[in-house]
Amino acid sequence: MLRPIGHARPVPNRQSHIRTPGHRPTPCNHSRCARHATCVSNDMPYRVLVCDDQPDVLEALRLLLKGQGWQAVTADSPRRLLETVRGGGPFDLILTDLNYTRDTTSGQEGMDLLASLEAQGNTIPVVVMTAWGNVDLAVEAMRRGACDFVQKPWDNNRLLATIRKQAEPARRQKSELEIAANVQQQLFPRKLRHLESLDYAGHCMPAREVGGDYYDFLEMPGGNIGFVLGDVSGKGVPAALLMANLQACFRSQPPHALLRPAEVLATVNRHFFASTAAERFATLVFAIYDDATRQVRYVNCAHCPPLLLRATGEIEILDSTATMLGAFESWSCTEAAVTLNPGDTLLLYSDGVTEAGADSGDEYGQDRLIHTLRVNQAQPAEALVQTIVDEVNEFSGAARHDDVTVVALRGL
């Protein structure tokens, strides 16, 4: 592999906007700063994952980044890089060669690495390094997910500028998404009203910082309480915005109106149909539990069928009673009902549970979910929910690409 032009050690850069080990940034007044997340981001040194199969190149890059006060974590092969991304994050940027010992000319190993990073759901900016005169290979790498390229032998100043250019916007976006994720988590219900005959809990684990799954517990008159679990089409920020819109549709309803599911859902459908693009829709289960009669009235709008595990061990599957919301202007539903006896468990979940691992050819599936539900039937609702979420997360690992949401209702 080629070394940097003229030297292996970095040359200090004395430009005023470049940080050096002795530089101390002027702290902002966070109480006045509207972009506090950005200020904090700028004060923190970059953490860069560097991959090359030549030890001297890795050392030269490590010293160059160290000279800027940045941290370099090194990997000597694509396999090692993938392992480090899975277990050694977070990183602000990945800097990787395209050619390795197996094939030093075509860049196929680098292309395979980009494909593997995409399969892992990587969101870290990737800058690739390639030999001078091989621009076509770099362009192909950018088509496959790299955000920029640097040619070898590299110019130190140009390489550092490329890292800044790609890492800072990604860091700023990440900071903003972390704020959005915190806001979204606040939208999920926190306080649970005590019911004499029911134990219930819910949890949502987004695949990204924010997601399109939604669950809620709705206050209603008398001894009634409402449960909603929905899944908005799409992922990321667009789905999260629609999720907040869906929640607002329910929470803006007067409590007594929520006792009429068909009317509420018809209103939600009209709103979604009129205010979203044609490809946007939501699947959803809306259930109302009566603490006095133990009856659960529900409408399933083309969502994953809830599972009702009886104390006797029998399983009932609550199939759809309506089409999805927002897809059709003309919409109607059928209301169904079941009784939740002592020892019975009703499980609501999103398709991120049953379809976990599908990309690798072996999804978690309904059978595994039923088995987990049976094994943990005696657990309190909160423990049951957490067990299912943990098992799904462990089953799918880094390949999880969809939100995982679970709500459990246990008869007492």
Secondary structure, DSSP 8 states (H G I E B T S, - for coil): ----TT-SS------TTS--TT-------TTT-TTHHHHHHHHS--EEEEE-S-HHHHHHHHHHHHTTT-EEEEESSHHHHHHHHHHS---SEEEEES-BTTBSSS-HHHHHHHHHHHHTT--S-EEEEEETT-HHHHHHHHHTT--EEEEES--HHHHHHHHHHHHHHHHHHHHHHHHHHHHHHHHS-------SSEEEEEEEE-SSSS-SEEEEEEE-STTEEEEEEEEESS-HHHHHHHHHHHHHHHHTS-TTGGG-HHHHHHHHHHHHHHHS-TT--EEEEEEEEETTT-EEEEEEES----EEE-TTS-EEE---SB--BSS-SS--B--EEEE--TT-EEEEE-HHHHTTTGGGT---HHHHHHHHHHHTTTS-HHHHHHHHHHHHHHHHGGG--S-EEEEEEEE-
